[in-house]
Amino acid sequence: MNFDKKKKIRTLFIVLLLFLPLQYGYVGIVGELYSEPWPSFLFPGFKNVYSTDDSFEIDQHLFRFYSDDLSTLKEVRPQELFPELPLSQIPGFMRTHFQEPSSIENFSNEAVLWLFNLIEKYSGENVNQIEIVLRKNRFKKGSDGMIFDSVIHEEFIAISKPENE
């Protein structure tokens, strides 16, 4: 019985050992012929970057608010508000917590106040309303590399400060 178990484990190990180089080879061939397939077994998906041969699109999240005197609209990038998060984690964090109005509606008053306090501390302004900006930007190839082309889509999710501070 013990010998059969060892044989099964050895066989599984050999199969996996052969499978990994075949998968890498497949990814290399498909990546060369078409575009990068990025299978989840090998690499994580990049949900916020959509590319073609001459351009690419990036989903961008911003926090937007007015200055104290309501004369200036200010935008803050998430990496400025959450410097503790690695840059590679910001898109996933924003998609998870700030993508849908329903997810923001489920925030507790404490969470909303924390966000307002964070933005007020960052900006030095008294903020009464925040908008989450969901933007899809297109970049095209230029002579000096990729350059901004246009905003393809933009939507806003408003967050008001709770009354009971």
C-alpha positions as CSV (number, residue, x, y, z in Angstrom):
1,M,0.0,0.0,0.0
2,N,2.8,2.4,0.9
3,F,4.6,1.6,-2.4
4,D,1.4,2.5,-4.4
5,K,1.1,5.8,-2.6
6,K,4.7,6.7,-3.3
7,K,4.3,5.7,-7.0
8,K,1.2,7.9,-7.4
9,I,3.0,10.9,-5.8
10,R,6.1,10.3,-8.0
11,T,3.8,10.0,-11.1
12,L,2.0,13.3,-10.2
13,F,5.3,15.0,-9.7
14,I,6.6,13.9,-13.1
15,V,3.4,15.0,-14.8
16,L,3.6,18.4,-13.2
17,L,7.2,18.7,-14.0
18,L,6.5,18.1,-17.7
19,F,3.3,20.2,-17.7
20,L,5.0,23.5,-16.6
21,P,7.5,23.7,-19.5
22,L,4.8,22.9,-22.0
23,Q,2.6,25.6,-20.5
24,Y,5.4,28.2,-20.7
25,G,6.1,27.1,-24.3
26,Y,2.4,27.5,-25.2
27,V,2.3,31.0,-23.6
28,G,5.4,32.0,-25.5
29,I,4.0,30.8,-28.9
30,V,0.6,32.4,-28.4
31,G,2.1,35.6,-27.1
32,E,4.3,35.8,-30.1
33,L,1.6,35.1,-32.7
34,Y,-1.4,37.0,-31.1
35,S,-1.0,38.9,-27.9
36,E,-0.1,38.1,-24.4
37,P,-2.6,35.5,-23.1
38,W,-1.7,35.9,-19.4
39,P,-3.4,32.7,-18.1
40,S,-4.3,33.0,-14.5
41,F,-2.3,29.9,-13.7
42,L,0.8,31.7,-14.8
43,F,0.2,35.4,-14.2
44,P,-2.7,37.4,-12.7
45,G,-5.1,39.2,-15.1
46,F,-4.6,42.9,-15.8
47,K,-8.2,44.0,-15.8
48,N,-7.5,47.7,-16.0
49,V,-5.3,47.6,-19.1
50,Y,-6.8,46.9,-22.6
51,S,-4.3,47.0,-25.4
52,T,-4.2,46.9,-29.2
53,D,-1.3,47.2,-31.6
54,D,-1.3,51.0,-31.7
55,S,-3.1,52.0,-28.5
56,F,-4.1,50.9,-25.0
57,E,-6.8,51.9,-22.6
58,I,-6.4,52.2,-18.9
59,D,-9.1,52.4,-16.2
60,Q,-8.4,55.1,-13.8
61,H,-10.0,56.0,-10.5
62,L,-9.8,59.5,-8.9
63,F,-11.2,61.2,-5.9
64,R,-12.6,64.6,-6.7
65,F,-13.8,67.5,-4.4
66,Y,-14.2,71.2,-4.4
67,S,-12.0,73.6,-2.5
68,D,-13.3,75.5,0.6
69,D,-14.6,78.4,-1.5
70,L,-16.2,76.1,-4.1
71,S,-14.1,77.8,-6.9
72,T,-11.6,75.0,-7.6
73,L,-12.3,71.4,-8.4
74,K,-9.5,69.2,-7.2
75,E,-8.6,65.6,-8.1
76,V,-6.5,63.3,-6.0
77,R,-5.1,60.0,-7.2
78,P,-5.7,57.0,-5.0
79,Q,-2.0,56.3,-4.5
80,E,-1.7,59.8,-2.9
81,L,-4.4,59.0,-0.4
82,F,-3.3,55.4,0.3
83,P,0.6,55.5,0.1
84,E,0.8,52.4,2.3
85,L,-0.6,50.3,-0.6
86,P,1.8,49.1,-3.3
87,L,1.1,50.7,-6.7
88,S,0.4,47.3,-8.1
89,Q,-2.5,46.8,-5.7
90,I,-4.2,50.2,-6.1
91,P,-6.4,49.2,-9.2
92,G,-7.7,46.1,-7.5
93,F,-8.3,48.0,-4.3
94,M,-10.3,50.6,-6.1
95,R,-12.2,48.1,-8.2
96,T,-13.2,46.2,-5.0
97,H,-14.2,49.2,-2.9
98,F,-15.1,52.1,-5.2
99,Q,-16.3,50.7,-8.5
100,E,-20.0,50.4,-8.0
101,P,-22.5,52.8,-6.3
102,S,-23.9,49.8,-4.4
103,S,-20.5,49.0,-2.7
104,I,-20.2,52.7,-1.6
105,E,-23.8,52.7,-0.3
106,N,-22.9,49.8,2.0
107,F,-20.1,51.8,3.7
108,S,-20.8,52.6,7.3
109,N,-21.0,56.2,8.5
110,E,-17.6,55.6,10.2
111,A,-16.0,54.5,7.0
112,V,-17.4,57.5,5.1
113,L,-16.2,59.9,7.8
114,W,-12.8,58.2,7.7
115,L,-12.6,58.8,4.0
116,F,-13.6,62.5,4.4
117,N,-11.1,62.9,7.2
118,L,-8.4,61.3,5.0
119,I,-9.1,63.7,2.1
120,E,-9.3,66.7,4.4
121,K,-6.0,65.8,6.0
122,Y,-4.4,65.4,2.6
123,S,-5.8,68.5,1.1
124,G,-6.1,70.9,4.1
125,E,-9.6,71.7,2.8
126,N,-13.0,71.4,4.4
127,V,-14.7,68.8,2.2
128,N,-18.5,68.3,2.1
129,Q,-18.8,66.0,-0.9
130,I,-16.5,63.6,-2.7
131,E,-16.9,62.2,-6.1
132,I,-15.3,59.0,-7.2
133,V,-14.3,59.4,-10.9
134,L,-14.3,56.2,-13.0
135,R,-12.4,57.1,-16.1
136,K,-11.2,55.1,-19.1
137,N,-8.3,56.8,-20.9
138,R,-6.8,55.9,-24.3
139,F,-3.1,56.3,-25.0
140,K,-1.7,56.0,-28.5
141,K,1.8,55.4,-29.9
142,G,3.7,58.6,-30.7
143,S,7.2,59.4,-31.8
144,D,8.3,59.7,-28.1
145,G,6.4,56.7,-26.8
146,M,2.8,56.5,-25.6
147,I,0.9,59.7,-25.4
148,F,-2.5,60.5,-23.9
149,D,-5.2,60.5,-26.7
150,S,-8.6,60.8,-25.1
151,V,-11.1,60.0,-22.4
152,I,-13.3,57.2,-23.7
153,H,-15.7,57.0,-20.8
154,E,-16.2,58.8,-17.5
155,E,-18.7,58.4,-14.7
156,F,-19.1,59.8,-11.2
157,I,-20.2,58.4,-7.9
158,A,-21.0,61.0,-5.3
159,I,-20.4,60.5,-1.6
160,S,-21.9,63.0,0.8
161,K,-20.7,63.6,4.3
162,P,-22.9,62.1,6.9
163,E,-25.0,64.6,9.0
164,N,-24.1,63.1,12.4
165,E,-20.4,64.0,12.7
